Amino acid sequence: MPNRARTVLTQGAGRSITGVENLKRVLTVLASRAANTDTLNALAMILSRREEAPKALTGSLVDKLVKMLSQELVQLTSQRSFSMRFRNALLALAGLFRYREVERYALLAGRDPLAQTIRTNLDEVSRLLDSHRRAVRQYPEKKRTIASIREFLDGQGDPNILLLIEDMTGDDVNDD
């Protein structure tokens, strides 16, 4: 399939698919793919905006997505790539906390081992941000966002995190 068609289908799925079972199928497919601009866009749209998204998640799906998204954030930060791809990875990761509507203790430190995976990778993102502080546009906003996502691991955090991330602009235009 040509790249443009794949982009339209992947991003379109994130915007238009509805219903718990349909979302579950799309999320399963997206979780099995390598992270790229299109998959992250679709994941961000589904996990942060779809009302039925929490019910479409399963424990194993959340596990796959946590690993994909938190590793992607580390990789993008180490490359100093703070594009829309970075923003969408943050948005999708923060959107996973909505799974608590279904599983009360999901991604909660001390109760869910995945919380440590997120914490470890967010600590690395924070360290990398600090080491490139002068080169990172919107450094304070990025640090606050990472800190707020970390607070969600402890059952706290800004309830408006998804809106704050959506308002964050990308620093470059070279999304691949």
C-alpha positions as CSV (number, residue, x, y, z in Angstrom):
1,M,0.0,0.0,0.0
2,P,1.4,3.4,-0.9
3,N,2.5,5.5,2.1
4,R,0.0,8.3,1.6
5,A,-2.9,5.7,1.6
6,R,-1.5,4.1,4.8
7,T,-1.4,7.5,6.4
8,V,-4.9,8.4,5.5
9,L,-6.2,5.0,6.7
10,T,-4.3,5.0,9.9
11,Q,-5.0,8.5,11.0
12,G,-8.6,8.3,9.7
13,A,-9.1,5.2,11.9
14,G,-8.0,7.3,14.9
15,R,-10.6,10.0,14.0
16,S,-13.6,8.0,12.9
17,I,-13.8,4.5,14.3
18,T,-16.4,4.2,17.1
19,G,-17.7,1.5,19.3
20,V,-15.8,-0.5,22.0
21,E,-15.2,-3.6,19.9
22,N,-14.1,-1.6,16.8
23,L,-11.7,0.5,18.9
24,K,-10.3,-2.6,20.5
25,R,-9.5,-4.0,17.1
26,V,-7.9,-0.8,15.9
27,L,-5.9,-0.4,19.2
28,T,-4.7,-4.0,18.9
29,V,-3.4,-3.3,15.3
30,L,-1.8,0.0,16.3
31,A,-0.1,-1.6,19.3
32,S,1.4,-4.3,17.0
33,R,3.0,-1.7,14.7
34,A,6.2,0.2,15.1
35,A,5.6,3.7,16.5
36,N,5.6,6.4,13.8
37,T,3.8,9.6,13.1
38,D,0.6,8.0,11.9
39,T,0.2,5.4,14.6
40,L,1.0,7.9,17.3
41,N,-1.6,10.3,15.8
42,A,-4.2,7.6,15.8
43,L,-3.4,6.5,19.3
44,A,-3.5,10.0,20.6
45,M,-6.9,10.7,19.0
46,I,-8.4,7.5,20.4
47,L,-6.9,7.4,23.9
48,S,-7.4,11.1,24.6
49,R,-10.7,11.8,22.9
50,R,-12.9,8.8,22.4
51,E,-15.4,8.4,25.3
52,E,-15.4,4.6,24.9
53,A,-11.6,4.2,24.7
54,P,-11.1,3.1,28.3
55,K,-13.6,0.2,27.8
56,A,-11.7,-0.8,24.6
57,L,-8.5,-1.3,26.6
58,T,-7.3,-4.6,28.2
59,G,-4.5,-5.2,30.6
60,S,-2.3,-6.7,27.9
61,L,-3.1,-3.9,25.4
62,V,-2.2,-1.3,28.0
63,D,1.1,-3.2,28.7
64,K,2.0,-3.1,25.0
65,L,1.1,0.6,24.6
66,V,2.9,1.7,27.8
67,K,6.1,0.1,26.6
68,M,5.8,1.5,23.0
69,L,4.9,5.0,24.1
70,S,7.3,5.4,27.0
71,Q,10.2,4.0,24.9
72,E,9.2,6.3,22.0
73,L,9.4,9.3,24.3
74,V,12.9,8.4,25.4
75,Q,14.0,7.9,21.8
76,L,12.5,11.2,20.6
77,T,14.0,13.1,23.5
78,S,17.4,11.7,22.9
79,Q,17.1,12.7,19.3
80,R,15.9,16.2,20.4
81,S,12.9,15.7,18.3
82,F,10.0,17.6,19.9
83,S,7.6,17.4,17.0
84,M,4.0,16.6,16.9
85,R,5.1,13.0,17.2
86,F,6.5,13.8,20.7
87,R,3.3,15.6,21.6
88,N,1.1,12.7,20.3
89,A,3.2,10.2,22.3
90,L,2.7,12.3,25.4
91,L,-1.0,12.6,24.7
92,A,-1.5,8.9,24.1
93,L,0.5,8.0,27.3
94,A,-1.6,10.4,29.4
95,G,-4.7,9.0,27.8
96,L,-3.9,5.6,29.0
97,F,-4.6,6.8,32.6
98,R,-8.2,6.8,31.6
99,Y,-8.1,3.0,31.8
100,R,-8.6,3.6,35.5
101,E,-12.2,4.1,34.7
102,V,-12.3,0.3,34.1
103,E,-9.4,-0.9,36.3
104,R,-9.2,1.3,39.3
105,Y,-5.6,0.7,40.2
106,A,-4.2,0.6,36.6
107,L,-0.9,2.3,36.2
108,L,-0.8,3.2,39.9
109,A,2.6,3.0,41.7
110,G,2.7,0.3,44.3
111,R,-0.1,-1.6,42.7
112,D,0.8,-2.0,39.0
113,P,4.3,-3.0,37.8
114,L,3.7,-1.0,34.6
115,A,3.9,2.2,36.6
116,Q,7.6,1.5,37.2
117,T,8.2,1.1,33.5
118,I,6.6,4.5,32.9
119,R,8.4,6.1,35.8
120,T,11.8,4.8,34.6
121,N,11.3,6.0,31.1
122,L,9.9,9.4,32.2
123,D,12.9,9.8,34.5
124,E,15.1,9.3,31.5
125,V,13.1,11.8,29.4
126,S,13.4,14.3,32.2
127,R,17.2,13.7,32.5
128,L,17.6,14.1,28.7
129,L,15.5,17.3,28.7
130,D,17.8,18.7,31.5
131,S,20.9,17.8,29.6
132,H,19.6,19.7,26.5
133,R,17.9,22.4,28.3
134,R,19.2,25.3,26.2
135,A,18.3,23.6,23.0
136,V,14.8,22.6,24.0
137,R,12.0,25.1,23.1
138,Q,9.2,25.2,25.7
139,Y,11.5,23.5,28.2
140,P,9.5,24.5,31.3
141,E,6.2,23.3,29.7
142,K,7.7,20.0,28.7
143,K,9.2,19.5,32.2
144,R,5.9,20.3,33.9
145,T,4.0,18.0,31.6
146,I,6.4,15.1,32.3
147,A,6.1,15.9,36.0
148,S,2.3,15.9,35.9
149,I,2.3,12.5,34.1
150,R,4.6,11.2,36.8
151,E,2.2,12.5,39.4
152,F,-0.6,10.4,37.8
153,L,1.5,7.3,38.8
154,D,0.9,8.3,42.4
155,G,-2.8,9.0,42.0
156,Q,-2.4,12.7,41.6
157,G,-1.7,15.0,38.6
158,D,-3.4,17.8,36.8
159,P,-6.9,16.6,35.7
160,N,-6.5,18.9,32.7
161,I,-3.3,17.1,31.5
162,L,-4.8,16.1,28.1
163,L,-5.8,19.7,27.4
164,L,-2.4,21.0,28.4
165,I,-0.6,18.5,26.1
166,E,-3.0,19.4,23.2
167,D,-2.0,23.0,23.6
168,M,1.7,22.2,23.4
169,T,3.1,23.0,20.0
170,G,5.7,20.9,18.1
171,D,9.2,22.3,17.8
172,D,10.0,21.0,14.4
173,V,8.2,19.9,11.2
174,N,10.2,16.8,10.4
175,D,7.7,14.1,11.5
176,D,8.3,10.9,9.7
